[in-house]
Amino acid sequence: MISRQSPLLFVLALFSVLFVSGCAVDKRPEAYSNAILVSSAFPAHGSSQSQYAALQQALLSRNLLIADNGEVLPVMKGMCEADMLYHISSTNLPPYIGQHQDLYAGFYFDVALVNGSWKVVNTDNDFGQFNSEFDLALLTSVLTPRIMPNDTLTIRPQPNVTAKALGELMSLMQSVFPVKRTRFVVSSKFAKQVEQAGYDLVLSSAGASHLYLGDTLSTSAAQERTFFKLDYTANAELKAFAASEQPLVACMQAHNFVQPPSKKFSNKLKANDLPSVVNVLPSNADFNQLSEQQRLFTTGQYLTINGDVLKYSTYQKLQAGSRCSRLAPSDPLYKYCEDRKQDVSTDYIRRKATMRKQGN
Amino acid sequence: MLAKGAGQVKILVLLGLFVVYVCLELSLNLLLIDMYAKPLEAVFGEYQLTAERLELFGRTLSGFGLALGIISFMPGHLFNVLGGAKDTTDAQVEQGINKLGKWVFRPIAFVLLWALIIPSLRIVIDGVVDSTSNEKKLSAVRAIVYKEAYLAESVTIEGFPEFDEIVSDPQRKDLVVALIPSLAYFSGGFNHLIESNLQNMADVFLQNRQEETFSKEALPRIRKFDGIYKAEWASYKKARQDYTEASRRENNFALLEQERTELLNKANERINQHWQVYSNELLKAEDFRKDYAENENIVKVYRDIRNKYQSSKCDRECRDFYRAEFAKYLNNLTFKDGERFGVYLQADEVNLTKILKSKYQLMGMFTRGRRAYLHRAYGISEEMEYEQYNQSPVATNLAIAVFKENAVHVAKEWTMNDMRPLRQAITNKYQGRAQALWVKYQNGSSFGGVPEKNLDRVDFARLYEIKVLAKIALGPYYMESFTPSIAESRYKKMWLASQDNISFIQMVTSTAATAAFSPGGSMFQLGKDAVKLAVIPPVSIAASLLAIFLLFIKLGMYLWARSKVYLVVAMGLGVFAFGIPVGKSVMGENSYHGMMVAFAEEFSDVDTFDKTFTVGFGYVLDLENGIFKTYRDLAVVDAVASVVHKKLPRDENGLPVAHIETTSFSLRSYDDLAYSVLDFTPEMLGIGEVTAPFNTNITLLKQDMNVGAYLGIRLADKKVAEVSMPNFMQGTDIGLIAEQRLFYQPDWQSLALEYVSNVDDPSYWLQLAQGDIAKETLMQRLERNMASYLNDTPATLALLNNLNEKGQSNLILLELERSKKYRCFVLGTVTAQMISESIESNTIAYEELPDCKARL
């Protein structure tokens, strides 16, 4: 194979072979490692304090989470099946605001023009009386370090606002917060003005094609404001709600997302530590009263989200049986629990008419 | 000798003719029984033409016998028209007839008489029928109702099971069925029995029909609905469970975290695997070059291109071209199975020099090409190290691809530490799965399902959608009280209670109906049919029997004088042919006369005639039974039957078409012609008045379904010209008073209405009689004022005109509860076959008029 004509040529050839082919390349690492860190990190508003570690695991399995301040919250945004907004009515914000990106979709507040300047106010759904106002500027300083770029601001000016005042408010809000979306809740007569200013519109009463503020009947102690949209069949769908004191209750009212208990309660259960209690609490329990739940647990009872004390056994009975198994036969609805009696024959045999002699 | 021989022949011929005649009479007799043992529906339907022909045959035969009888009993001298008495011999004088009279005039007279009798019988029958009183017609209708009910085995007489036994025995059934109407018609006791039970009979028949309808029509629909409902409930239950499970899966943080961890582990694995494969392949990059470099084909192509490249003519551009050519060739090389070599050589890497042997040149190029290929294929640059790669977009993209394979979609810009979008993407993966399951359920449901996801059995049963489903499934049998759980018997009861209880039987047999049998009334035709059906068949049957009997006597008398031998033979045959079967029948243990005696004891106790008739009827039945049993299958009877039988002509759809009478000469056309010529006689004799039918006959039914009144209405120029309200109380004292007393009352409108609602309340009539209510000849005044009243009620008048234009002449108005408003039904011409229709399951074609505006 190697030319024998000339030793020089042979050397050249050998060299060139090495040149053209090069040495083998070995890129095998000494050890493989994980490119992506696999951590069990939970959403930002959850507490990673070691005192909560076991409880946190128990809560996570129920779609819940405990925050640093000991408040139990929904584990994630999507749980409520509607956007949850934090309703600002004071400058005193819970500690998890600032790590709320997995919980709140944004903020909601009512503003009113008081003595020529815009104030954040505390008022009811109808914007009747308002009080405990504080300056918008103060809110800015409190909220700015905690706000997230993806947060949506929903601002409701007082209903009797003038177009001019609204204009001023909108230009005031232009550069205050570093957020991408700001919405104004106004009556339909200001719709154009809001949209022309480049803001999103929320109507203050029901209307087609726009989000609108729900009336007082649709609110609750937990859901302080509600926002609906009409679907194509004119059904009002809850799209968002504002909550402040009871975000868990508000979220559960929108959609009961709490997973069923992993363990069934029985009187034999001895362990009454918090994680064990969390594991048996029914889906309609109030998880923000865990110490009370712990106390009731020993008596075989629990506290529901509506504040009722219920027996575990009652709950289990309701879950297990259907209505038909509970209805008394005398109940007018009981008949719907039965199959039709097939007590008529398909082949009918005609009766003969009987002629009788009449007495006369 | 000769005369004796001629006498013998004559006797034999006579005997032969006698036998033929008897056979024909016998056939007629048996065929009549066959015919009238059929339901009226068949007699007036399929066998209509046969019945008509049988009737003509009967008249012809009877006419023959009658004419023969009359002629033979007429004194012979009456035929000596041409005065030929002087030529008569002694023998002929005895009989008082001459030769001409005997052989010419007597036969001519006989034929003429026969020809006259045929249509005359028809006229006489019509006359008799026409002159029958309305009460007798009503009796006849009752008799027919009984016959039809008896034939349909729908009626039984309490304490008299013998009748039931007979009708369920096909051997004995026909005879009794054919003859029973005459008993029911002529026997006052029997007729009264029927009359007093008609209400009950009508109710039973009606209820039978309704219950049968429910069982045959409504029940299958209910069961079909149950099937659909059960399937729907099962599919809803399953969908509900699936939805709950899927919905829990959608919002389950623990599962979400589990999936996230799995995905990340998979991604890490993929990233490392990628590098592992890459680095191994790189290591092996030069392993395979030798074989390829020695491949003859490749070497040949290489040399070929190199030669062209080395050519002195090839300039720089040409050389670049060949380098590119060879690079292209090498890069596109494939194995036999089509797999690519996996080499990527750039044109400037192509070595086409002749420094080394082509093999080494090629080996070098394969190695370089392979390495370049691997870098490209794995997306890793030559210089990149594992640690760099691990944090590079290559690794990130591999992770994104792994997510994508698991239906988790993150944005291209995703970075490895970004867990929020990954969580969101996993959530999105499951979002809507529950809803999609629900949509699948809804698409599979026969009624599009329901959006509610947590209904229990009670809620489901009460859904509006289920109600609609039931409405569709049950159609006309749906009522608001229907639920998926209501027991069939309970629903049946409710349904029966909701039905219109218009009973045809009750309507035509009501005492109030008597008036409608009057000429022009709505039941005029029915009355005539009923009388004919009740009277003619039994009379014909009896007459033909009598004819046979009389002829025997006649023959006996004739033979007595001529030949005792023949007499004995003939009488022997007669006894053998008729006497023995009849005797057997009379003596038999199932003899009818015995049964009828018992029947007469029980039911025919009105008078002696009644009792005698009933018992006599039993003997006739025995007599007829003997003959019928013996001769019903006789060949000659079948032969006559096949001659008489004529199918009802039908069109291609099987619907009867009008029979076109033959124009050529036939017995039928002669009969029709003679009938029209002789038509004047009844009028002359003052019977059978002819009245034009009313334009509209109104039957008013009260809330209790009893007949309130019959009104006959004549229209002229779209106005009510005349109203006839026959006083159907005729014959009773109250009716008499109503006719005779003079009354006067200005508010005739309310009077008319009162009349309608109180017509069968005797106390009302008593009040009338005492002059408390009205003061004029009531019927006249009512009739007159009803006409103006109807003319003043535009809606009703319009309805009447409308019906008249459509040719519908029977309007039945059913009073709605507590109002002067009515529901309207129209009915075709009332005929006897409707009786059998209403007893059999076929419903009478009452047609309800929608949006009927009739008000009275």
Interface residues (C-beta under 8 A of the other chain):
Chain A: M1 S3 L12 A13 S16 V17 F19 V20 S21 G22 A24 V25 D26 K27 R28 P29 Y32 S33 N34 A35 I36 L37 V38 S39 S40 A41 F42 P43 L60 S61 N63 V75 M76 G78 M79 E81 Q101 D102 H255 F257 Q259 P260 S322 R323 C324 L327 L333 K335 Y336 C337 E338 D339 R340 K341 Q342 D343 V344 S345 T346 D347 Y348 R350 R351 K352 A353 T354 M355 R356 K357 Q358
Chain B: A149 E153 S154 V155 T156 I157 E158 G159 D164 L193 I194 S196 N197 N200 M201 D203 V204 F205 Q207 N208 E211 E212 F214 S215 K216 L219 P220 I222 R223 D226 R248 N251 N252 F253 A254 L256 E257 T261 L264 N265 A267 N268 I271 N272 W275 Q276 Y278 S279 N280 L282 L283 A285 E286 R289 N351 I355 L356 K357 K359 Y360 Q361 M363 G364 M365 T367 R368 R371 E385 Y386 E387 N390 Q391 A395 A399 M416 N417 M419 R420 R423 Q424 T427 Q431 D456 R457 V458 A461 R462 T483 P484 S485 I486 A487 E488 S489 K492 E602 F603
